[in-house]
Amino acid sequence: PYNTGYNSYTRVLNDAKLDNELVKQYNEALNKYAGKFGKMKEMNPIIYFTDKPQSFIWDLKYNWIMGKKNDIVMVVGINNNKITWCEIMCWTKKEVFKIKLKSHIESMDLKQVDNNIDIIADDINKLYV
């Protein structure tokens, strides 16, 4: 087996019926980033694509109890293959991190996987504590 230098985990959940190849690209890119910076930043990035309304976040927060200590869960609402809303679930007191990351994700072109992961990584590296 080919060792890519990072652990491969399912970091992208697809409840929005997105194309499997696109989801695979996001998962691979997020795994590469997490493998490189996850331990150093003590974080576990997760993207949850959903076609549910934004109110869905309250059910998710309740059921996941805001996620684990080091999780950064980016819940991304999708409609017609476009990002329509985003909410960030994580245990940080630095609200500016969640605000900036949410704003950046909401302005992304869904198909620009590498660019989007670079933006997410930049926000995490600069702002996440």
GULUMKE-150353 format. One line per field, with one value per residue: residue number from 0; residue in three letters; x, y, z of N, C-alpha, C in turn. Coordinates in Angstrom, 1 decimal, padded with zeros to 4 digits, m for minus. Example, Ala and Ser with C-alpha at 12.3 -4.5 7.8 and 13.67 -1.06 7.14 Angstrom:
2
pos: [0; 1]
code: [ALA; SER]
nxx: [013.2; 012.8]
nyy: [m005.7; m002.2]
nzz: [007.8; 007.1]
caxx: [012.3; 013.7]
cayy: [m004.5; m001.1]
cazz: [007.8; 007.1]
cxx: [013.2; 012.9]
cyy: [m003.3; 000.0]
czz: [007.8; 007.9]
END
This chain:
129
pos: [0; 1; 2; 3; 4; 5; 6; 7; 8; 9; 10; 11; 12; 13; 14; 15; 16; 17; 18; 19; 20; 21; 22; 23; 24; 25; 26; 27; 28; 29; 30; 31; 32; 33; 34; 35; 36; 37; 38; 39; 40; 41; 42; 43; 44; 45; 46; 47; 48; 49; 50; 51; 52; 53; 54; 55; 56; 57; 58; 59; 60; 61; 62; 63; 64; 65; 66; 67; 68; 69; 70; 71; 72; 73; 74; 75; 76; 77; 78; 79; 80; 81; 82; 83; 84; 85; 86; 87; 88; 89; 90; 91; 92; 93; 94; 95; 96; 97; 98; 99; 100; 101; 102; 103; 104; 105; 106; 107; 108; 109; 110; 111; 112; 113; 114; 115; 116; 117; 118; 119; 120; 121; 122; 123; 124; 125; 126; 127; 128]
code: [PRO; TYR; ASN; THR; GLY; TYR; ASN; SER; TYR; THR; ARG; VAL; LEU; ASN; ASP; ALA; LYS; LEU; ASP; ASN; GLU; LEU; VAL; LYS; GLN; TYR; ASN; GLU; ALA; LEU; ASN; LYS; TYR; ALA; GLY; LYS; PHE; GLY; LYS; MET; LYS; GLU; MET; ASN; PRO; ILE; ILE; TYR; PHE; THR; ASP; LYS; PRO; GLN; SER; PHE; ILE; TRP; ASP; LEU; LYS; TYR; ASN; TRP; ILE; MET; GLY; LYS; LYS; ASN; ASP; ILE; VAL; MET; VAL; VAL; GLY; ILE; ASN; ASN; ASN; LYS; ILE; THR; TRP; CYS; GLU; ILE; MET; CYS; TRP; THR; LYS; LYS; GLU; VAL; PHE; LYS; ILE; LYS; LEU; LYS; SER; HIS; ILE; GLU; SER; MET; ASP; LEU; LYS; GLN; VAL; ASP; ASN; ASN; ILE; ASP; ILE; ILE; ALA; ASP; ASP; ILE; ASN; LYS; LEU; TYR; VAL]
nxx: [000.8; 000.4; 001.9; 000.8; 001.6; m000.2; m002.9; m005.9; m009.0; m012.6; m013.6; m015.4; m018.7; m021.6; m024.6; m026.0; m026.3; m024.2; m022.0; m020.1; m017.4; m016.6; m016.9; m015.0; m012.7; m012.7; m012.4; m009.9; m008.2; m008.7; m007.8; m005.1; m004.3; m005.0; m003.4; m000.9; m001.1; m002.8; m002.0; m000.3; m001.9; m003.8; m006.4; m009.3; m010.5; m013.8; m016.1; m019.4; m021.7; m024.9; m028.3; m030.3; m032.4; m031.2; m031.9; m031.4; m029.0; m029.3; m030.4; m028.3; m026.2; m027.3; m027.5; m024.9; m023.6; m022.2; m019.9; m016.6; m013.9; m011.6; m012.7; m013.5; m016.2; m017.6; m020.5; m022.2; m024.6; m026.3; m027.6; m028.8; m026.2; m024.7; m023.3; m025.3; m025.6; m023.7; m022.5; m020.4; m019.2; m017.5; m015.2; m014.1; m013.0; m012.6; m014.3; m014.1; m012.7; m014.7; m016.6; m015.2; m014.4; m016.9; m017.9; m016.1; m016.4; m019.1; m018.9; m017.6; m016.8; m018.1; m016.9; m014.3; m012.1; m009.4; m008.6; m010.5; m010.0; m007.5; m008.1; m009.7; m007.8; m005.9; m007.4; m007.8; m005.1; m004.3; m006.2; m007.4; m007.7]
nyy: [m001.2; 002.3; 004.8; 007.8; 009.6; 010.7; 010.1; 008.5; 009.5; 009.5; 012.6; 014.2; 014.5; 013.6; 014.6; 015.9; 014.9; 015.3; 015.0; 012.0; 012.0; 014.6; 014.9; 013.0; 014.3; 016.5; 015.2; 013.9; 016.2; 017.5; 015.6; 015.5; 018.1; 017.9; 015.9; 017.1; 019.4; 018.8; 017.6; 019.5; 021.9; 020.8; 019.9; 018.7; 018.7; 018.7; 018.4; 018.9; 018.4; 019.3; 019.2; 020.2; 022.7; 025.7; 025.7; 023.1; 023.0; 023.3; 020.8; 019.2; 020.3; 019.7; 016.9; 016.1; 017.3; 019.6; 018.6; 016.9; 017.8; 018.8; 019.0; 020.7; 021.5; 022.0; 022.9; 022.8; 024.2; 023.2; 023.9; 023.1; 022.5; 024.7; 026.7; 027.6; 028.3; 028.4; 027.0; 027.0; 024.6; 024.3; 024.0; 026.7; 029.8; 031.9; 033.8; 035.2; 033.6; 031.6; 033.3; 034.5; 032.1; 031.0; 033.1; 033.0; 030.4; 030.6; 032.2; 030.7; 028.9; 025.9; 023.9; 024.5; 022.9; 022.6; 025.3; 026.1; 024.4; 025.4; 028.0; 027.4; 026.1; 028.2; 030.0; 028.4; 028.0; 030.6; 031.6; 029.8; 028.6]
nzz: [000.0; m000.6; 001.2; 002.2; 004.0; 005.8; 007.9; 006.9; 007.3; 007.7; 007.1; 006.0; 005.8; 004.0; 003.6; 001.7; m000.7; m002.6; m005.3; m005.3; m006.0; m005.7; m002.9; m002.1; m002.9; m001.2; 001.2; 001.0; 000.7; 003.1; 004.9; 004.3; 005.2; 007.9; 008.7; 008.5; 010.2; 012.4; 014.9; 015.9; 016.1; 017.6; 016.8; 015.0; 012.0; 010.5; 007.9; 007.3; 005.0; 004.1; 003.0; 004.4; 006.2; 007.7; 010.4; 011.2; 012.5; 015.2; 016.1; 015.5; 017.1; 019.6; 019.6; 019.1; 021.1; 020.8; 019.6; 019.9; 022.1; 020.6; 018.0; 015.0; 013.6; 010.6; 009.4; 006.5; 004.5; 001.6; m001.6; m004.7; m005.5; m004.5; m001.9; 000.8; 003.4; 006.5; 009.5; 012.4; 014.6; 017.5; 020.3; 021.3; 022.7; 021.1; 019.4; 017.0; 015.3; 014.5; 013.3; 011.1; 009.7; 009.1; 007.4; 005.3; 004.3; 003.5; 001.2; m000.7; m003.7; m004.4; m006.0; m006.0; m004.6; m003.6; m003.2; m001.4; 000.8; 001.4; 002.3; 004.5; 006.0; 006.4; 008.0; 010.3; 011.0; 011.6; 013.4; 015.2; 018.5]
caxx: [000.0; 001.0; 001.8; 000.7; 002.1; m001.2; m004.0; m007.1; m010.2; m013.8; m013.7; m016.4; m020.0; m022.4; m026.0; m026.6; m026.3; m023.2; m021.2; m019.2; m016.0; m016.3; m016.8; m013.7; m011.6; m012.7; m012.0; m008.5; m007.5; m008.8; m006.9; m003.7; m004.1; m005.1; m002.2; 000.2; m001.2; m003.7; m001.5; 000.3; m003.0; m004.7; m007.7; m009.8; m011.5; m014.8; m017.1; m020.7; m022.5; m026.3; m029.3; m031.4; m032.4; m030.2; m032.3; m030.8; m027.8; m029.7; m030.5; m026.9; m025.6; m027.9; m027.2; m023.5; m023.2; m021.2; m018.7; m015.6; m013.0; m010.8; m013.4; m013.9; m017.2; m018.1; m021.8; m022.4; m025.9; m026.1; m028.9; m028.4; m024.7; m024.2; m023.3; m026.3; m025.3; m022.7; m022.4; m019.2; m019.3; m016.2; m015.0; m013.1; m013.6; m012.2; m015.5; m013.7; m012.4; m015.9; m017.2; m014.4; m014.5; m018.3; m018.0; m015.3; m017.1; m020.3; m018.5; m016.8; m017.3; m018.1; m016.1; m012.8; m011.8; m008.1; m008.6; m011.4; m009.3; m006.4; m008.8; m010.1; m006.5; m005.4; m008.2; m007.5; m003.7; m004.1; m007.2; m008.0; m007.0]
cayy: [000.0; 003.5; 005.6; 009.2; 010.4; 011.1; 009.1; 008.7; 009.3; 010.2; 013.9; 014.9; 013.8; 014.1; 014.5; 016.8; 014.1; 015.8; 014.0; 011.3; 012.4; 015.9; 014.6; 012.3; 015.3; 017.3; 014.3; 013.8; 017.4; 017.8; 014.6; 016.0; 019.2; 017.5; 015.1; 018.0; 020.4; 018.4; 017.5; 020.8; 022.8; 020.1; 020.0; 017.6; 019.3; 017.9; 019.2; 018.2; 018.9; 018.9; 019.9; 020.6; 024.1; 026.1; 025.3; 021.8; 023.1; 023.1; 019.4; 018.7; 020.7; 019.0; 015.5; 015.9; 018.0; 020.6; 017.9; 016.7; 019.0; 019.3; 019.0; 021.9; 021.0; 023.0; 022.4; 023.6; 024.0; 023.1; 023.9; 023.2; 022.5; 026.0; 026.9; 028.6; 028.7; 027.7; 027.2; 026.3; 024.1; 024.0; 024.5; 027.8; 031.1; 032.9; 033.9; 035.8; 032.4; 031.1; 034.3; 034.6; 030.9; 031.0; 034.1; 032.6; 029.3; 031.0; 032.8; 029.7; 028.1; 024.5; 023.1; 024.9; 022.1; 022.9; 026.6; 026.1; 023.8; 026.4; 029.1; 026.9; 025.9; 029.5; 030.5; 027.6; 028.2; 032.0; 032.1; 028.8; 028.3]
cazz: [000.0; m000.8; 002.4; 001.8; 005.1; 006.6; 008.2; 006.1; 008.1; 007.1; 007.7; 005.3; 005.8; 002.9; 003.8; 000.7; m002.0; m003.5; m006.1; m004.5; m006.4; m005.0; m001.5; m001.9; m003.1; 000.0; 002.3; 000.8; 001.0; 004.6; 005.6; 004.1; 006.0; 009.3; 009.0; 008.6; 011.3; 013.4; 016.3; 016.3; 016.4; 018.5; 016.2; 014.2; 011.2; 009.9; 007.1; 007.2; 004.0; 004.3; 002.3; 005.4; 006.5; 008.7; 011.8; 011.5; 013.3; 016.6; 016.3; 015.5; 018.4; 020.8; 019.5; 019.1; 022.3; 020.2; 019.2; 020.9; 022.5; 019.5; 016.7; 014.3; 012.7; 009.6; 008.9; 005.3; 003.8; 000.1; m002.4; m006.1; m005.6; m004.0; m000.5; 001.1; 004.8; 007.2; 011.0; 012.9; 016.0; 018.1; 021.7; 021.4; 023.2; 020.1; 018.5; 015.7; 014.4; 014.0; 012.5; 009.9; 009.0; 008.5; 006.3; 004.2; 003.7; 002.8; 000.0; m001.5; m004.9; m003.9; m006.8; m005.9; m003.4; m003.0; m002.8; m000.2; 001.9; 001.7; 003.0; 005.8; 006.7; 006.8; 009.1; 011.4; 011.5; 012.1; 014.4; 016.1; 019.7]
cxx: [000.9; 000.8; 001.9; 001.2; 001.1; m002.2; m005.2; m008.3; m011.4; m014.0; m014.8; m017.7; m020.9; m023.8; m026.8; m026.6; m025.4; m022.6; m020.2; m017.7; m015.6; m016.1; m015.4; m012.6; m011.5; m012.1; m010.4; m007.7; m007.6; m007.9; m005.5; m003.4; m004.1; m003.9; m001.0; 000.1; m002.1; m003.2; m000.9; m000.8; m004.0; m006.2; m008.0; m010.9; m012.5; m015.7; m018.3; m021.6; m024.0; m027.2; m030.5; m031.3; m031.5; m030.6; m031.8; m029.7; m028.1; m029.9; m029.1; m026.2; m026.1; m027.5; m025.7; m022.8; m022.0; m019.9; m017.7; m014.7; m012.3; m011.4; m013.7; m014.9; m017.8; m019.4; m022.2; m023.7; m025.7; m027.5; m028.4; m026.9; m024.1; m024.3; m024.3; m026.2; m024.2; m022.7; m021.1; m019.5; m017.9; m016.1; m013.9; m013.8; m013.3; m013.3; m015.1; m013.3; m013.7; m016.6; m016.5; m014.5; m015.8; m018.4; m017.3; m015.9; m018.3; m020.1; m017.8; m017.6; m017.1; m017.1; m014.6; m012.2; m010.5; m008.0; m009.4; m010.7; m008.1; m007.0; m009.1; m008.8; m005.9; m006.1; m007.9; m006.1; m003.5; m005.0; m007.6; m007.0; m007.8]
cyy: [001.3; 004.4; 007.1; 010.1; 011.0; 010.0; 009.5; 008.4; 009.9; 011.5; 014.7; 014.0; 014.5; 013.7; 015.3; 016.1; 014.8; 014.7; 013.4; 011.7; 013.7; 015.7; 013.9; 013.3; 016.1; 016.5; 014.2; 015.0; 017.8; 016.8; 015.0; 017.1; 018.8; 016.7; 016.0; 018.9; 019.9; 018.3; 018.8; 021.8; 022.1; 020.2; 018.9; 018.3; 018.3; 018.8; 018.3; 018.9; 018.4; 019.8; 020.3; 022.1; 024.4; 025.8; 023.9; 021.8; 022.9; 021.6; 018.8; 019.0; 019.9; 017.5; 015.2; 016.6; 018.9; 019.9; 017.7; 017.9; 019.6; 019.4; 020.5; 021.4; 022.1; 022.5; 023.4; 023.2; 024.1; 023.1; 024.0; 023.3; 023.9; 026.0; 028.0; 029.1; 027.9; 028.0; 026.4; 025.9; 023.7; 024.6; 025.5; 029.0; 032.2; 033.0; 034.4; 034.6; 031.9; 032.0; 034.4; 033.3; 030.7; 031.9; 033.6; 031.4; 029.6; 031.7; 031.9; 029.2; 026.7; 023.7; 023.4; 024.2; 022.6; 024.3; 026.8; 025.6; 024.8; 027.5; 028.6; 026.7; 027.2; 030.1; 029.7; 027.9; 029.6; 032.2; 031.1; 028.6; 027.4]
czz: [000.0; 000.5; 001.9; 002.9; 006.0; 006.8; 007.4; 007.0; 007.3; 007.8; 007.1; 005.3; 004.8; 003.0; 002.7; m000.6; m003.0; m004.2; m005.3; m004.8; m005.7; m003.5; m001.2; m002.0; m001.8; 001.1; 002.2; 001.2; 002.5; 005.4; 005.5; 005.1; 007.5; 009.7; 009.2; 009.9; 012.5; 014.8; 016.8; 016.8; 017.4; 018.0; 015.2; 013.3; 010.5; 009.1; 007.0; 006.2; 004.1; 003.4; 003.2; 005.6; 007.6; 010.2; 012.2; 012.4; 014.8; 017.0; 016.4; 016.8; 019.6; 020.7; 019.6; 020.3; 021.9; 019.7; 020.3; 021.1; 021.4; 018.1; 016.3; 013.3; 011.9; 009.0; 007.7; 004.6; 002.3; m000.5; m003.8; m006.3; m005.3; m002.5; m000.1; 002.6; 005.4; 008.7; 011.4; 014.4; 016.4; 019.5; 021.7; 021.9; 022.2; 019.1; 017.1; 014.7; 013.8; 013.0; 011.1; 009.0; 008.3; 007.3; 005.1; 003.5; 002.9; 001.4; m001.0; m002.7; m004.5; m004.7; m006.7; m004.6; m002.8; m002.5; m001.5; 001.0; 002.4; 002.6; 004.4; 006.6; 007.2; 008.0; 010.4; 012.0; 012.1; 013.4; 015.4; 017.3; 020.5]
END
